[in-house]
Amino acid sequence: MTLDFEKPMKDLQNRINDLKSIISESNLDLSMEIDLLESRLGKLEDNIYSDLTPWQRVQMARHKERPTTLEYIPLLFTDFFELFGDRLYGDDKSIIGGIAKFEGIPVTIIGQQKGRNTKENIERNFGMPHPEGYRKALRLMKQAEKFNRPIITFIDTPGAYPGKESEERGISEAIARNLVEMSGLRVPVISIVLGEGASGGAIGLSLCNHLHMLENTWYSVISPEGAASILWKTAEKAPEAAKSLKLTAKDLEELKIIDKLIPEIKGGAHKDIHTQSQEIRKVIKSSLKELCLMSSDELIQHRFEKYRTIGEFQIL
C-alpha cells in the first residue's frame, strides 16, 4: 500500500528497479545512473518523512500494513496466555487481553485489535470495541490488581462502536466505569498508542500513569473527519482539522499530555516491526523501572497529579 505523499518515492523506486532489470537482461553498465537515482531516493525519503503534516501522520497511523497488538506481543513478551469474555455478555474480539512476562516480570496485557483484511476486520469489528470489550478489559485489570501485576495497554481504535446494540448494552457506562476504576488501580498502568487513538474508545483503556505514543500516531477527542464535518460541514477539510486538533505525538508531547514520543523507523513502523518493537521495549522497561518503585498509594496519587496538571489556566 502506497500513500499519496509516498507516490514520488514509489515512482523513483520503480525506475531504479527497471534499470536493474535491464542490467540483468543485457550487458549494459547502468551503475552510475542507478547510484544517482538511489541517492535522490534517499534524499527524497529524508525530506518527506522528516516533515510529515498532521494529516499525513493520521494516514500513516491508518496504514493497512501497520503492526497490530497481536503482532507486537510475541516480540515484546513471553508466555502470553490470552483470556476471554467479560463474564456478563460475551467476548469482544476487538479487544484482546491476557497475562504474560516482560523480561521475567509478570504483566497483564490489554490491547485493541484491528484486522489485516476484510474478513479479519469484520471479525475484529474494525477495532471498534463493544461494551463487553471494555468490561473484559476491566475484569483483567482488577485481576492484575489482585495479583499485583503491572498493566500494559495498547491503543489502536477509530473509536468505540456507535451502533444500536452497543448503545443498548451501555457503551458509555462501560467506558465511564473503566475511567473510574482505572483512576484507582493500585498497580502501575502503562499505555502505548500504536495507531489511532480516537475519543472515548481510546481513553477507555488509557487512563494511566505513563502514556506513550509512536511517532506516526494520533490521539484526540474526535477524528479529523468528524471535526471537519462539524465545523465545515464537509470531511474534505480533514487535513485542516488535523492541524488544528493538535493530535500528533509531537504536539501532545509539547502539551505534556503524553510522557514520551517513541521514534519510528524511516517510512513507518510497518517497514521493520522487529526494530520498532525494540524502541517500544526500551520505553516499557523505563516506565516499569520507575513505576514499580512506587507504593500503591503513590501510584494513585501519581495518576491523579498527571491528569490534574494537564492544561493551563489563565486569569483574565
Buried (B, 14 or more C-beta within 10 A) or exposed (E): EEBEBBEBBEEBBEBBEEBEEEBEEEEEEBEEBBEEBEEBBEEBBEEBBEEBEBBBBBBBBBBEEBBBBBBBBEBBBEEBEEBEEBEEBBBBBBBBBBBBEBEEBBBBBBBBBBBBEEEBBEEBBBBBBBBBBBBBBBBBBEBBBEEEBBBBBBBBBBBBBEEEEBEEBBBEEBBBBBBEBBBEBBBBBBBBBBBBBBBBBBBBBBBBBBBBBBBBBBBBEBBBBBBBBEEEEEBEBBBBBBBEBBBBBBBBBEEEBBBBBBEBBEBBBBEBBEEBBEBBBEBBEBBBEBBEEBEBEEBBEBBEEBEEEEEEEEEE
